[in-house]
Amino acid sequence: MQGVRLITGDGQFDDDLYDLEAEQRLVLRTLSRLTRGGRSANGDDLEAEMDQERAYAGLKKAMDQTVYVEGRKALIDHPAGPVSKLRKLPLPSSVRQFYTDIPHAAVFDRWWFACPVCEWPMRVTLQQTRGGRSGSVQCFHRPHRDFGAKYHFKIPADGGAPKLVPAASAPVARSGNDKVLFPTVHGVTPQATLVKDHAALTRGVWRWTTVPGLVEVALYEALKARGLAPVLWPDLDSYDLQIEVAGAGEKTQFRIDLKDYSHPLLLAQKIQADKGDAGGADWLAVPDYRASSLPLLSRVCSEFGLSVSTAGDLGAKICEEAGVQWA
């Protein structure tokens, strides 16, 4: 629990606490069920539980690869927006129901603000200062805040739409291989949007599908733009990315599963329960902002022949194998 904060300076529950609670519940709920009656544990039920949590079961129902890819990409590209637009997304009704009202914690008066990184509604917090009331806006996902998705605003006296001003703190600088995958949002100022006739994915689907999906799709698009032929979510999401490259006369295949856990110990427990990757991946990738988790994950994954890397470094490795430039 070292470094885990429960309450922010504003008296709110810390956003990482939500991740910890959700990740821990997945592990505990599944392990409790698996060991009931003296049965031996395996990772199948854990994967099924996570599918249910992320609405994957609804996407897989048609058993059609194209339908699955289009639907999952829609959840990543459109986590919030006008109801009239969301209704037209290529999603089955069982998945469309995960679009609900804009979260109350993301609303000021009748306005909401989309994160410039993930486009999901950002948290709004009001403060009382000597100069009167003011507000702050920031993404619920800490790494996106580090990228620059945090702002403040003065409450308009006329009741009009507030205008955001970027926070004074500079965003985390990105260098090296991760620059290819992550957008630059410094200086990007979201506009206030009326809550009326807008909807957003539930927090669980956003956190477990949209957030990691941004990195999955970014890696896919980056490799494709360099003349390679990656495949997204092959075999109805056995893993996240597959690519075969030919270098020095030999073909090398990369089967990649990307995970974005705030708390790496829980991801390590899942890997142990699955005895590696349940879908057959041979690479575990984490977003570059989770690079600090690599030592722990590498120790656990080595038991099961699973290689570990950040997404940016893995993209660079694939390109090196293929003889093309990454950065």
C-alpha positions in Angstrom: 0.0 0.0 0.0 3.0 2.3 0.0 2.3 5.4 -2.0 -1.5 4.7 -2.2 -3.6 7.8 -1.4 -7.2 7.4 -0.2 -8.3 11.0 0.0 -7.2 14.0 -2.0 -6.5 17.4 -0.7 -10.0 18.4 -1.8 -11.5 15.8 0.4 -12.5 13.5 -2.6 -11.8 9.8 -3.0 -8.5 9.5 -4.9 -9.0 8.2 -8.5 -6.4 5.5 -8.0 -8.5 4.2 -5.1 -11.2 3.3 -7.6 -8.7 1.3 -9.7 -7.4 -0.5 -6.6 -10.9 -1.4 -5.5 -12.0 -2.6 -8.9 -8.8 -4.6 -9.6 -8.8 -6.1 -6.1 -12.5 -7.1 -6.3 -11.9 -8.9 -9.6 -9.1 -11.0 -8.1 -10.8 -11.7 -4.7 -14.3 -12.5 -6.2 -12.9 -14.9 -8.7 -10.4 -16.6 -6.3 -13.2 -17.1 -3.7 -15.4 -18.8 -6.3 -12.7 -20.9 -7.8 -11.5 -22.4 -4.5 -15.0 -23.1 -3.2 -15.5 -26.8 -2.5 -11.8 -27.5 -2.7 -11.6 -27.0 -6.5 -8.3 -26.0 -8.0 -8.0 -22.4 -9.3 -7.6 -21.4 -12.9 -7.8 -18.2 -14.9 -10.8 -19.0 -17.1 -13.4 -17.6 -14.7 -11.2 -14.6 -14.0 -11.1 -13.8 -17.7 -14.8 -14.3 -18.0 -15.4 -11.9 -15.1 -13.3 -9.3 -16.7 -15.1 -9.7 -20.0 -18.4 -9.1 -18.2 -17.0 -6.0 -16.5 -15.8 -4.5 -19.8 -18.9 -5.4 -21.8 -16.8 -7.7 -24.0 -19.4 -10.5 -23.8 -21.8 -8.3 -25.7 -19.3 -7.6 -28.4 -18.4 -11.2 -28.8 -22.0 -12.5 -29.0 -22.2 -12.3 -32.8 -19.0 -14.4 -33.1 -17.9 -12.1 -35.9 -14.4 -10.7 -36.0 -15.3 -7.6 -38.0 -18.3 -6.8 -35.7 -16.1 -7.3 -32.7 -13.3 -5.0 -33.9 -15.7 -2.2 -35.1 -17.6 -2.4 -31.8 -14.7 -2.3 -29.5 -13.0 0.5 -31.5 -16.2 2.5 -31.2 -16.0 2.2 -27.4 -12.4 3.5 -27.5 -13.0 6.3 -30.0 -16.3 7.5 -28.7 -16.5 7.1 -24.9 -18.9 10.1 -24.7 -20.7 12.5 -27.0 -24.1 13.5 -28.4 -26.8 10.8 -28.0 -27.7 11.2 -31.6 -24.2 10.3 -32.6 -23.7 7.4 -30.1 -26.9 5.8 -31.4 -25.3 5.3 -34.8 -22.2 3.5 -33.5 -21.8 -0.1 -34.6 -22.8 -1.6 -31.3 -25.3 -4.3 -30.2 -28.0 -3.1 -27.8 -26.5 -5.1 -25.0 -23.4 -2.9 -25.2 -25.1 0.3 -26.1 -26.8 0.3 -22.7 -23.4 1.1 -21.1 -23.8 4.7 -22.3 -25.6 6.6 -19.5 -26.0 10.1 -18.3 -22.8 12.3 -17.9 -21.5 11.4 -14.4 -22.6 13.8 -11.7 -19.0 14.4 -10.5 -18.2 15.6 -14.0 -20.9 18.3 -14.3 -20.8 22.0 -13.4 -24.2 23.6 -13.5 -25.3 22.3 -17.0 -21.8 21.8 -18.5 -19.3 19.0 -18.9 -15.7 18.9 -20.3 -14.2 16.1 -22.4 -10.6 15.0 -21.6 -8.3 15.9 -24.5 -6.6 12.5 -24.2 -9.5 10.0 -23.8 -12.6 12.3 -24.5 -14.4 11.0 -21.4 -16.0 13.6 -19.0 -13.5 15.1 -16.6 -14.0 15.5 -12.8 -15.2 19.0 -11.7 -14.3 20.3 -8.2 -15.4 23.6 -6.8 -13.3 25.6 -4.3 -14.0 28.6 -2.1 -11.2 31.2 -2.2 -10.7 34.8 -1.1 -11.7 36.0 -4.5 -14.9 33.9 -4.5 -15.7 30.5 -5.9 -13.7 28.8 -8.6 -13.4 25.4 -10.1 -10.9 22.8 -11.3 -11.3 20.2 -14.0 -9.1 17.1 -14.4 -9.3 13.7 -16.0 -10.3 10.8 -13.7 -7.2 8.9 -15.0 -4.1 10.1 -13.3 -1.7 9.5 -16.3 -3.9 11.7 -18.5 -3.7 14.4 -15.9 0.1 14.0 -16.1 -0.2 14.5 -19.8 -1.8 17.9 -19.2 -5.5 17.1 -18.8 -6.1 19.4 -15.8 -7.5 22.9 -15.8 -9.1 25.6 -13.6 -11.8 28.1 -14.3 -13.6 31.1 -12.8 -17.3 30.8 -12.3 -19.0 33.2 -14.7 -21.2 35.8 -13.1 -23.6 35.7 -15.9 -24.2 31.9 -15.6 -22.6 31.3 -19.0 -20.2 28.5 -20.0 -17.0 28.6 -18.0 -13.7 28.9 -19.9 -10.9 26.5 -18.9 -7.3 27.6 -18.3 -4.6 25.0 -18.3 -3.1 24.3 -14.9 0.2 26.0 -14.1 2.1 22.7 -13.6 3.9 21.5 -16.7 2.8 18.1 -18.1 5.2 15.2 -17.8 7.6 15.3 -20.7 7.7 12.4 -23.0 10.9 11.3 -24.7 12.2 8.3 -26.5 10.0 5.5 -27.8 6.8 6.6 -26.0 6.5 9.8 -27.9 5.2 7.9 -30.9 2.1 6.6 -29.0 0.9 9.4 -26.8 -0.8 12.7 -27.9 0.5 16.1 -27.0 -2.3 17.9 -25.2 -0.3 20.7 -23.7 -2.0 23.9 -24.7 -5.2 22.1 -25.8 -8.2 23.6 -23.9 -11.5 21.7 -24.0 -14.7 23.6 -24.5 -17.7 23.4 -22.2 -20.4 21.1 -23.5 -24.1 21.1 -22.5 -25.1 18.0 -20.6 -28.4 17.9 -22.3 -28.7 15.1 -25.0 -25.2 13.8 -24.2 -24.1 10.5 -22.7 -20.9 8.7 -21.6 -19.8 5.2 -21.0 -20.1 3.9 -17.5 -16.9 4.3 -15.5 -16.0 0.6 -15.6 -16.3 0.3 -19.3 -14.3 3.5 -19.9 -11.6 2.4 -17.4 -11.2 -1.1 -18.7 -11.9 -0.7 -22.4 -11.3 2.9 -23.5 -8.2 3.7 -21.4 -6.1 0.7 -22.3 -7.6 0.6 -25.8 -6.1 4.0 -26.5 -2.6 2.5 -26.2 -3.6 -0.7 -28.1 -5.0 1.3 -31.1 -2.0 3.7 -31.0 0.4 0.8 -31.2 -1.6 -0.7 -34.0 -1.8 2.5 -36.0 1.9 3.3 -35.5 3.0 -0.1 -36.8 0.6 0.1 -39.7 1.8 3.5 -40.6 5.3 2.1 -40.9 4.3 -0.4 -43.6 3.7 -3.4 -41.3 0.6 -5.5 -41.1 -0.6 -5.8 -37.4 -3.9 -7.4 -36.5 -6.1 -6.0 -33.8 -7.8 -8.4 -31.2 -7.3 -11.5 -33.3 -9.7 -14.5 -32.8 -12.2 -12.3 -30.9 -9.6 -11.0 -28.5 -7.5 -14.0 -27.7 -5.0 -11.2 -27.1 -4.7 -7.6 -28.3 -2.2 -7.4 -31.2 -0.6 -9.9 -33.5 2.2 -9.1 -36.0 4.6 -11.1 -38.0 7.8 -9.5 -39.3 10.5 -10.8 -41.5 14.1 -9.8 -40.7 17.4 -11.4 -41.7 15.6 -14.1 -43.5 13.6 -15.3 -40.5 10.0 -14.5 -39.6 9.3 -13.5 -36.0 5.8 -13.4 -34.6 4.7 -11.1 -31.8 1.5 -12.0 -29.9 0.9 -9.1 -27.6 -1.5 -8.5 -24.7 -1.6 -5.0 -23.2 -2.6 -4.4 -19.6 -3.1 -1.1 -17.8 -3.3 -1.8 -14.1 -2.7 1.0 -11.6 -1.5 -1.6 -9.1 1.0 -4.1 -10.7 0.7 -6.6 -7.8 -2.9 -7.4 -8.8 -1.8 -7.8 -12.4 1.0 -10.1 -11.2 -1.7 -12.2 -9.3 -3.8 -12.5 -12.5 -0.7 -13.7 -14.5 0.0 -16.3 -11.8 -3.7 -17.4 -11.8 -3.6 -17.7 -15.6 -0.2 -19.3 -15.5 0.9 -16.8 -18.1 -1.4 -15.2 -20.6 -4.8 -17.0 -20.9 -5.1 -16.2 -24.6 -1.7 -17.4 -25.7 0.2 -14.1 -26.0 4.0 -14.3 -25.7 4.4 -10.6 -24.9 2.9 -8.6 -22.1 3.0 -4.9 -22.8 2.1 -2.0 -20.4 1.7 1.7 -21.2 4.9 3.6 -20.9 3.5 5.5 -18.0 3.5 2.1 -16.1 7.2 1.5 -16.7 7.8 1.3 -13.0 5.9 -2.0 -12.9 8.3 -3.8 -15.2 10.7 -5.2 -12.5 7.8 -7.0 -10.7 6.0 -8.1 -13.8 9.2 -9.4 -15.4 10.0 -11.6 -12.4 6.5 -13.1 -12.4 6.2 -13.5 -16.2 9.6 -15.2 -16.5 8.1 -18.2 -14.8 5.7 -18.7 -17.7 7.9 -17.7 -20.7 6.1 -14.4 -21.1 8.2 -11.4 -22.2 7.4 -7.9 -20.8 7.9 -4.5 -22.2 6.4 -1.0 -22.4 4.3 -0.4 -25.5 6.7 2.1 -26.8 9.8 0.0 -26.4 8.0 -3.0 -27.9 7.0 -1.0 -30.9 10.6 0.0 -31.4 11.7 -3.6 -31.1 9.2 -4.8 -33.7 10.4 -2.1 -36.1 14.0 -3.0 -35.5 13.2 -6.6 -36.3 11.4 -5.5 -39.5 14.2 -3.1 -40.5 12.1 0.1 -40.3 12.3 3.3 -38.3 10.2 3.7 -35.2 10.9 7.2 -33.8 
